[in-house]
Amino acid sequence: MLTKLKTKLLMTDPFFGYLLLKLKFIEDESVKTMAVDGVNFWYAPSFVRDNQPVHVLGVIVHELLHCVLMHVTRGALHDPQISNIAADYVVNWYIRSKTEFKLPDCALYDERFANMSYDAVYQILMDENKGQADQGLVDQSEQMGTFQASKGTNVSDETNGLTLEDYWVNNIHEAAKVTQNVNTSTSPLVEEILLSTVPPQLPWNRILKRFIKKTVKSTATWNTPNRRYVYKNIYLPSKASKNLDVFIFIWDTSCSVTNVQFQHGLAEVNRVAKTMKPSKIIIIQCDDKVAKVETFLPKDYPIETTIAGRRYTEFKPAFDYIEEHQLKPNCVVYFTDLEGSTDFEPPPYPVLWVNTAYPNNTNPSFGTVIGLNIQ
């Protein structure tokens, strides 16, 4: 049955199916269900045999995501049991909210961890249980499988001499390239995975274009009939892409940000203005408070401004400003070295964090993070 499920995954979800080929499958009845370490995929034949195929497939994807989301490396310095529980909450939320895969009833799930990072969930569980894993959650987590964490600096023949993290970043982009022309729809999770693992050297316009593509939806319009059916005298609406209305760019202007970095970011805003043509660009400069807000219309492009602030970093004031002034952005891009807390309610719009201190600092508790080298 396992071979059939792997083949089915390749046919129906080739992105995940291709990534599964990067793992070496090993029969092992000593594991309760399934387990991964980024290179090997252990499975208990009895688990595969005794469970519904749709649930076995869900657990396979569950284990694969521990590799894709880098839990196999990020958990190396953490308590292994609490790490598994935290990672399960993250993976299971992604599967249920962003894919069509089905999980067994025993899958750990808590809506309060919706859209949260592994690091944030791990810290919450550590604080709630005073560093001791809840045995009931441990048992429930192990029913879904486990992962074995190893330091991302480890290299081996199996990873082609790469670190485990680089190996999986390469795998992800290789899978995207191989499957890009396959006639299957891309799930929101795949889009998010591709965005979050963009190599830091990619040109900014390619990174931002992928992010904006997710936020600007297509709508049906009767103004222009769908030409595919006109010759049959059938008139159906065509798709029209909505324009990027309000683009908000937040710049961390704490004392750790250099003028060179600020000018680099300003150049990227002007590239957005030129290529994406938003009807309005709002630039919010924020350190521990909102220091400067400017609104630019197409007649004001290219944008020129100067840096303000230079104190310490707080992220919340900029988001509070957006809410208090009832701004409704398509998306928000926040340039920052991530030296601040995101322990507050996530906003209702997509947020892209651009880590100017890549690869340093941890991920925020919401939004998508990419690393960008800015000299």
BAVEXTOR-894456 format. One record per residue (C-alpha): residue number from 1; x, y, z. Coordinates in steps of 0.001 Angstrom, whole numbers, plus 524288, in hexadecimal, padded with zeros to 5 digits. Layout:
BEGIN
PT num    c1    c2    c3
PT NUM     X     Y     Z
...
***
This chain:
BEGIN
PT num    c1    c2    c3
PT   1 80000 80000 80000
PT   2 80B1B 8095E 802FF
PT   3 8102B 808CC 7F503
PT   4 80296 80BC4 7EFDF
PT   5 8014D 8176C 7F8F3
PT   6 80E7B 81CE5 7F4D3
PT   7 80A8A 81B64 7E699
PT   8 7FD6D 821D7 7E949
PT   9 80457 82D64 7EFA7
PT  10 80CF2 82F0F 7E3B4
PT  11 800EA 82F42 7DB0F
PT  12 7F7FB 837F8 7E321
PT  13 801B9 840A3 7EA5C
PT  14 80E6D 83FB4 7E2A5
PT  15 8154D 84A03 7EACD
PT  16 8140E 841EB 7F72F
PT  17 8159A 8353F 7EF98
PT  18 82293 839C1 7E9F7
PT  19 82799 83DE9 7F762
PT  20 823F9 830AE 7FCEE
PT  21 82DA8 82A9F 7F36B
PT  22 83880 83183 7FAD2
PT  23 83654 828F4 806C3
PT  24 83B11 81AFA 80861
PT  25 82FCC 81240 80CDB
PT  26 83350 80836 81744
PT  27 82A71 7FDB0 81CF3
PT  28 82B58 7FDD5 82BB8
PT  29 820FC 7F7FE 83487
PT  30 827A1 7FE0B 84063
PT  31 82254 80B80 83CC3
PT  32 81434 80D4B 840D6
PT  33 80FD1 8133B 833FF
PT  34 81978 81B07 82BD3
PT  35 82587 8235E 82E2D
PT  36 82EF7 82BE3 8266F
PT  37 83C32 83234 8286A
PT  38 83D72 839CB 81BBD
PT  39 84409 82E8E 8149A
PT  40 83D05 8222B 818F2
PT  41 82E88 81EFF 819EE
PT  42 82B8E 813C4 82340
PT  43 81E3E 80D66 82341
PT  44 817A7 80259 82A81
PT  45 81163 7F8C9 820BB
PT  46 806AC 7F5DD 82A89
PT  47 802CD 80435 82B25
PT  48 801E3 804F9 81C50
PT  49 7FA38 7F85B 81BC4
PT  50 7F090 7FB1E 826B8
PT  51 7EC85 8090C 82345
PT  52 7E445 80F42 818AB
PT  53 7EC69 812F7 80CBB
PT  54 7E79A 82106 80D2F
PT  55 7ECB6 82268 81B24
PT  56 7F990 81B8B 8182E
PT  57 7FBA0 82535 80D18
PT  58 7F8AF 8306D 8164E
PT  59 802EF 82B7A 81FE6
PT  60 80CD7 82A00 814DB
PT  61 80ADB 83852 8113B
PT  62 80B3F 83BD5 81FAF
PT  63 818B9 8358F 820FB
PT  64 81D79 83B96 81447
PT  65 819DB 8491F 81921
PT  66 822C4 84761 824E4
PT  67 82DBC 8474A 81AD7
PT  68 82851 851EB 8121B
PT  69 825CA 85B45 81D78
PT  70 83373 85864 822DF
PT  71 82E94 85299 82FAE
PT  72 838EF 84809 82E1E
PT  73 84358 8527A 83011
PT  74 83C7B 85D0D 837F3
PT  75 83932 85380 842D5
PT  76 84743 84F1D 844E3
PT  77 84988 8579E 850E4
PT  78 83BF0 855E2 856A1
PT  79 83586 84C0C 85F9C
PT  80 83256 840F6 85611
PT  81 824CC 83DD7 85B6C
PT  82 8200D 84BE8 85C59
PT  83 82660 84E86 84F2D
PT  84 81E86 84371 848F6
PT  85 811E7 84860 84EF4
PT  86 81450 85665 84A79
PT  87 817FA 85206 83CC6
PT  88 80BE1 84961 83C09
PT  89 802F6 854BE 83F7A
PT  90 80934 85CE4 834AF
PT  91 8090F 85222 82A57
PT  92 7FB3F 84D9B 82D49
PT  93 7F5E5 85B6A 82C9D
PT  94 7FC5B 85D45 81F5D
PT  95 7F6FA 85069 81A44
PT  96 7E916 852F7 81ED6
PT  97 7E86C 8612E 81AB2
PT  98 7F06B 86146 80E2D
PT  99 7EF6E 853AE 80806
PT 100 7E56E 8492A 804F2
PT 101 7ECB1 83E53 80C1D
PT 102 7E5A1 83745 81724
PT 103 7EB78 834B3 82480
PT 104 7E77D 82A62 82E86
PT 105 7DED1 82EE7 839AA
PT 106 7EA41 82DC5 8430E
PT 107 7F1B4 838D1 83C44
PT 108 7F592 843B3 8458D
PT 109 7EE5F 85024 841DF
PT 110 7EBD8 85CDE 848F5
PT 111 7E626 868B4 84213
PT 112 7ED59 871E4 84B36
PT 113 7F9D8 86E23 8440B
PT 114 7F43B 871DF 836CC
PT 115 7FE83 877A2 82DAF
PT 116 808C5 877AB 83874
PT 117 816F5 873F8 836B8
PT 118 81D10 867E1 83CA2
PT 119 825B9 87039 84573
PT 120 81A20 877D7 84ACC
PT 121 8122A 86B8A 84DAA
PT 122 81DE4 864EF 853E9
PT 123 82004 87066 85D11
PT 124 811A5 870B3 86101
PT 125 811E1 86229 86441
PT 126 81E80 863BC 86BDA
PT 127 818B2 86EC5 873E3
PT 128 80BB3 867E5 87638
PT 129 811EF 85B2A 87AA9
PT 130 81DD4 86106 8816C
PT 131 82705 859C9 87873
PT 132 820B0 84C7A 87A9C
PT 133 81964 845C8 86FA6
PT 134 80B19 8425B 871F6
PT 135 80B07 8337B 8715B
PT 136 7FD75 83304 86B91
PT 137 801B1 83BD4 86069
PT 138 80E1E 833D9 85EBB
PT 139 80633 82760 85CF3
PT 140 7FCC6 82E10 853A7
PT 141 807F5 833DC 84BCE
PT 142 80EB9 826B9 84A58
PT 143 80258 820DF 84488
PT 144 804AB 829DC 838E9
PT 145 81335 82716 837AD
PT 146 81F8C 82E20 83BD1
PT 147 82B73 834BA 83655
PT 148 8398B 833BC 83A9D
PT 149 84039 840EA 83ADB
PT 150 84E4B 842F8 836E3
PT 151 8565B 84F45 8359A
PT 152 854C3 855F8 82881
PT 153 86389 856BB 82717
PT 154 864B2 847F8 82583
PT 155 868FC 843A6 81803
PT 156 86907 83602 8123E
PT 157 8695E 82E7D 8058D
PT 158 85A82 82D61 80655
PT 159 85952 83C3D 805ED
PT 160 86326 83D6F 7FAE4
PT 161 86CD8 843F2 803EA
PT 162 86353 84ED7 8077A
PT 163 85E77 852AA 814D7
PT 164 85139 84CBA 817A7
PT 165 84AAE 85A07 816C4
PT 166 850E6 85D41 8099D
PT 167 84D9F 84F94 804E1
PT 168 83F21 851BB 8076B
PT 169 83EFA 85F86 801ED
PT 170 844E2 859EC 7F57F
PT 171 83B0F 84ECC 7F57E
PT 172 82FAE 8583A 7F6AE
PT 173 833D7 860C7 7EB62
PT 174 83773 85508 7E33A
PT 175 829C5 84F8F 7E58E
PT 176 823C6 85CA4 7E1D4
PT 177 82B88 85CFF 7D526
PT 178 828AE 84EE6 7D183
PT 179 81A20 85001 7D424
PT 180 8178C 85DF5 7CF93
PT 181 8116D 8599A 7C2BF
PT 182 809A5 84E58 7C867
PT 183 7FB18 85062 7C681
PT 184 7F740 85066 7D4CE
PT 185 7F34B 85BA0 7DD86
PT 186 7FD06 860EB 7E74C
PT 187 7F83F 8607F 7F54D
PT 188 7F9A3 86C7F 7FE0A
PT 189 80348 864AF 80624
PT 190 80C3D 86245 7FA88
PT 191 80C16 870C1 7F737
PT 192 80F7D 87412 80548
PT 193 81A74 86A08 805A0
PT 194 82051 86F5D 7F91C
PT 195 81F82 87D46 7FDF1
PT 196 82586 87A5B 80B3D
PT 197 83119 872FB 8057E
PT 198 834D0 87CAC 7FAF1
PT 199 843AC 87D2E 7FA79
PT 200 8487F 88A3B 7FFD5
PT 201 84FEA 88D71 7F361
PT 202 843EC 88D79 7EA9B
PT 203 8409C 89ADA 7E4D5
PT 204 836F2 8A253 7ED31
PT 205 82CF5 8A3E5 7E250
PT 206 82B9C 89512 7E121
PT 207 829D0 89390 7EFC3
PT 208 81FD9 89E5E 7F0FB
PT 209 8187D 89A77 7E4A3
PT 210 815CF 88CF9 7EA53
PT 211 8110F 8930E 7F6FE
PT 212 8080D 89CCF 7F051
PT 213 802EF 8926C 7E70A
PT 214 7FD1B 88B7F 7F2D7
PT 215 7F65A 897CA 7F7AB
PT 216 7F089 89D40 7EB22
PT 217 7E556 8947D 7E6FB
PT 218 7DEE9 892E7 7D9C3
PT 219 7D081 895E1 7D863
PT 220 7C663 892DE 7CDFC
PT 221 7C273 89DD4 7C4C1
PT 222 7B7F3 89E7F 7BA3C
PT 223 7BE3A 8AA68 7B3D8
PT 224 7C6D9 8A188 7ABB2
PT 225 7C0EC 89438 7A855
PT 226 7C95F 88832 7A989
PT 227 7CEBD 88699 79BBE
PT 228 7D06C 877F0 79D6C
PT 229 7C1AC 87642 79BF2
PT 230 7BD6C 881A5 7933F
PT 231 7BF17 879DA 786A0
PT 232 7B4C4 87072 78BEA
PT 233 7AB8F 87BF1 78E3A
PT 234 7AD09 87970 79CC7
PT 235 7AF8C 8859D 7A4B8
PT 236 7B61F 883D2 7B1D6
PT 237 7BD6D 88D96 7BA49
PT 238 7CC2D 88E80 7B94E
PT 239 7D59C 89023 7C486
PT 240 7DA9D 89D97 7C7CA
PT 241 7E58D 89FB2 7D177
PT 242 7E329 8A9D3 7DBC8
PT 243 7ED67 8B471 7DCC9
PT 244 7F63E 8B5D6 7E864
PT 245 7EEDD 8C06F 7EFAF
PT 246 7F630 8C3ED 7FC0F
PT 247 803F5 8BF39 7FE38
PT 248 8098D 8C1E9 80BB8
PT 249 81809 8C17E 80DD0
PT 250 81CC4 8C1DF 81BFC
PT 251 82AE8 8C4E9 81E9E
PT 252 83167 8C1B9 82B9A
PT 253 838D0 8CE56 82E60
PT 254 83EE6 8CA3A 83B3E
PT 255 84D23 8CD7B 83DBD
PT 256 8517C 8C027 8388B
PT 257 84D15 8C3CD 82AC3
PT 258 85726 8CA5B 8220F
PT 259 854CB 8D54C 8184F
PT 260 859C0 8CC58 80D8F
PT 261 84F57 8C245 81117
PT 262 844EB 8CCCE 81149
PT 263 848AF 8D1C5 803CC
PT 264 848AA 8C3CC 7FEAE
PT 265 83AE6 8C1F9 803DC
PT 266 83680 8CECA 7FDDF
PT 267 83B97 8CA3B 7F0BC
PT 268 8333D 8BE0B 7F20B
PT 269 82728 8C62B 7F524
PT 270 82969 8CDBD 7E89E
PT 271 82AAC 8C10F 7E13B
PT 272 81D5A 8BD14 7E688
PT 273 817E9 8CA37 7E241
PT 274 81D37 8C854 7D48B
PT 275 81A10 8BA02 7D23B
PT 276 80DE5 8B779 7DA96
PT 277 807A9 8C4E2 7D8CE
PT 278 80020 8C58A 7E5AC
PT 279 7F626 8D069 7E6E0
PT 280 7FC44 8D479 7F3B6
PT 281 808D0 8D1A0 7FB2F
PT 282 809AC 8D481 809AD
PT 283 816EF 8D477 81054
PT 284 816DC 8D301 81F16
PT 285 823A8 8D528 82643
PT 286 82393 8CF45 833D3
PT 287 82D3C 8CCDE 83ED3
PT 288 826CE 8CBC5 84C4A
PT 289 81BE6 8D47A 846F7
PT 290 81738 8D92E 839CF
PT 291 8210D 8E3A9 83648
PT 292 81C77 8E773 828AF
PT 293 81159 8E42B 81F51
PT 294 810CC 8E856 8111E
PT 295 806D7 8E57F 8067A
PT 296 80AE5 8E571 7F83A
PT 297 80237 8E54A 7EC2F
PT 298 80683 8E1D4 7DE4A
PT 299 80932 8F03B 7DB82
PT 300 81343 8F00A 7E69B
PT 301 81B75 8E4EC 7E100
PT 302 82701 8E344 7E1F6
PT 303 8264F 8E460 7F0B1
PT 304 83039 8EC08 7F880
PT 305 830C5 8ECA1 80754
PT 306 83A25 8ED25 812CD
PT 307 83BE0 8E442 81E7C
PT 308 83576 8E769 82BA5
PT 309 835F9 8E0E5 838E5
PT 310 842A4 8DA6C 83D4D
PT 311 83E29 8D4FA 84A78
PT 312 83B60 8C6AA 84DD3
PT 313 83262 8BD2F 8469A
PT 314 823EF 8BADD 84925
PT 315 81B8F 8B4CB 83E84
PT 316 80DFB 8B6C3 84430
PT 317 80CE5 8C5B3 842BC
PT 318 80D4C 8C4EB 833D9
PT 319 8026A 8BAC3 83378
PT 320 7FA98 8C2A2 83D6A
PT 321 7FBCC 8CE7C 8348E
PT 322 7F669 8C6D3 82900
PT 323 7EAC5 8C254 83125
PT 324 7E812 8CF88 8378E
PT 325 7E7FC 8D673 82A65
PT 326 7DF91 8CBB8 82450
PT 327 7E92A 8C949 81970
PT 328 7E621 8BD43 81147
PT 329 7F2AB 8B8D3 80AB2
PT 330 7F373 8ADC3 800E2
PT 331 7FFF2 8AA0E 807CD
PT 332 80A8B 8AF57 810B5
PT 333 8192C 8ADCB 80F33
PT 334 82150 8B037 81B68
PT 335 82FEE 8B236 819C8
PT 336 83682 8AF4F 826C3
PT 337 84187 8A7F6 82D59
PT 338 836DA 8A132 83587
PT 339 83C70 8A611 84264
PT 340 82F04 8A7A5 84871
PT 341 8231E 8A097 84DF4
PT 342 8172C 89C3A 84641
PT 343 80FAB 8980C 8525D
PT 344 802EE 89E7A 84E32
PT 345 7F6CE 89B8A 84605
PT 346 7FA5D 898EF 837C3
PT 347 7F483 8A28A 82DF1
PT 348 7EA00 89E0E 82440
PT 349 7F266 8A09F 8182F
PT 350 7FE73 89997 812E1
PT 351 80B8A 89DE5 81880
PT 352 818C5 89B76 8125C
PT 353 8243B 89D45 81BA0
PT 354 830FF 8A019 814A9
PT 355 83BFA 89C48 81DE6
PT 356 84713 8A5C1 81B3F
PT 357 84F98 89E6C 82501
PT 358 84E45 89163 81DE7
PT 359 8513E 886CB 8220D
PT 360 850E3 88BCD 83013
PT 361 84536 88D84 8393B
PT 362 83920 8853E 83B38
PT 363 82C66 8854F 833C0
PT 364 820DA 88DB0 83815
PT 365 81463 886FF 83C83
PT 366 80CBB 88A95 83041
PT 367 80ECC 88E05 82220
PT 368 818F9 88904 81897
PT 369 82780 88B5B 81A26
PT 370 831C2 88C1B 80F9B
PT 371 84017 88EDC 81156
PT 372 845DD 899AF 80933
PT 373 85418 89DB5 80954
PT 374 8552B 8AC67 8099B
PT 375 862E0 8B1C8 80A36
***
